Amino acid sequence: MLLELKAVEVRYGGIRAVKGIDLNVGQGELVTLIGANGAGKSSTLKAICGLAPVYGGSVRYEGEEISRAKVHELPRRGLVLVPEGRGIFPQLTVQENLAMGAYAHGGGGDPEPQYAKFPRLKERRYQTAGTLSGGEQQMLAIGRALMSRPKLLLLDEPSMGLAPLMVMKIFEIVREIAASGVTILLIEQNARLALEVASRGYVMESGAITLNGESRTLLADPRVREAYLGEGAA
């Protein structure tokens, strides 16, 4: 198993944001974690990446415990996060942002594969990132992460704030990345799209995993259909 969480708990003061969850992602899988805003999805990702302290439980990556690893070490080991809000450098150009993505491996990465994947970025390669549209910034954030040559890509709400056509484009790109062999853990509020693109899914409510299974099973589950797909009870 590439990533394995066992009884992971995250607390902020006296608040239990993540309540002892189990979750795993196998090599080459695209797995999604869905749930309403505030369910604990982003806190789970932060626990994996060392950005939130793991109060209890275990986070294992490639068989090794990483809950106490230094944050900057993880990208070098192939665990890369595209954060909610994108986290790009607005004053740097597109090309400079991509170069920062190669920093974990000593820099000097070739941006051309990312320009082939994101032709719009190539057109704007010398433009400062802060002047890009929201969709272009999301493409840049994903492209920068791919410059790190990830084994496991963590995507936190990639569709947030984007127009519907751009959301479809981003999810098309996510499919292509998964097809290239990169393992993905996708955190997403758009439950339908997330489950359609993933092979397996977890449903998170109030800091706990309440359902998990194959995506097609979750899409057919009346509880998921009512709570997350807006279809109402049968």
Sequence and secondary structure as in RCSB ss.txt:
>XXXX:A:sequence
MLLELKAVEVRYGGIRAVKGIDLNVGQGELVTLIGANGAGKSSTLKAICGLAPVYGGSVRYEGEEISRAKVHELP
RRGLVLVPEGRGIFPQLTVQENLAMGAYAHGGGGDPEPQYAKFPRLKERRYQTAGTLSGGEQQMLAIGRALMSRP
KLLLLDEPSMGLAPLMVMKIFEIVREIAASGVTILLIEQNARLALEVASRGYVMESGAITLNGESRTLLADPRVR
EAYLGEGAA
>XXXX:A:secstr
  EEEEEEEEEETTEEEEEEEEEEE TT EEEEE  TTSSHHHHHHHHHTSS EEEEEEEETTEE TTS TTHHH
HTTEEEE TT    TTSBHHHHHHHHGGGGTS    HHHHHH HHHHHTTTSBGGGS HHHHHHHHHHHHHTT  
SEEEEE TTTT  HHHHHHHHHHHHHHHHTT EEEEEES HHHHHHH SEEEEEETTEEEEEEEHHHHHH HHHH
HHTSS    
